[in-house]
């Protein structure tokens, strides 16, 4: 009971402080929180990373969404993040953000009815991107993964595998996702939708045996992991259903005729 009361008091006090300072939980539509906009902010973050010779995280996909309270006088504070699990999961990116933010000086407060007001800005910190970015981020080169035998060939393989598990003429929808890693190998298959768990397992086993390799995605010619999402669906075909019923009727007639 004591813990719950303390949490309530802390939350209530935070709300009071925000209310007294008229803080918005996000910037009004169309307003920038940094001079020059997000592009200039990114450019300056890249510059700080290179000047401080910061190193990327061990996991290239690690990133952290930092929230900054920009006061009406353009000073800033971090917004407390209570999601300790997410922080721990992305600890490297979290620490990375703390090394960059203090060097950024061109914050802009929100403006409402001609008056400056505090507001919360949300920024994604992606260490891999910032470390390997060109000085001008607008010139970065990104390429998606490609199947070496051609995407049509891969699509045919996927279609053939799923069709083996569709036994009825019915509406059936699923979502296939997987990752092409830095070595051009497929991994982390997931299937969501109209299939039983045992079917999903068999489908994934078949997908993992597709022959052929991928050219991995690249960022400024550096191989990176890329997630691919592919919707899978089959629509009920009335004409096919009628034809199947006719075949059944013909077969029944044939069987009865020769009894």
Order of alpha helices (4+ residues) and beta strands (2+ residues): alpha-alpha-beta-beta-alpha-alpha-beta-beta-beta-alpha-beta-beta-alpha-beta-beta-alpha-beta-beta-beta-beta-alpha
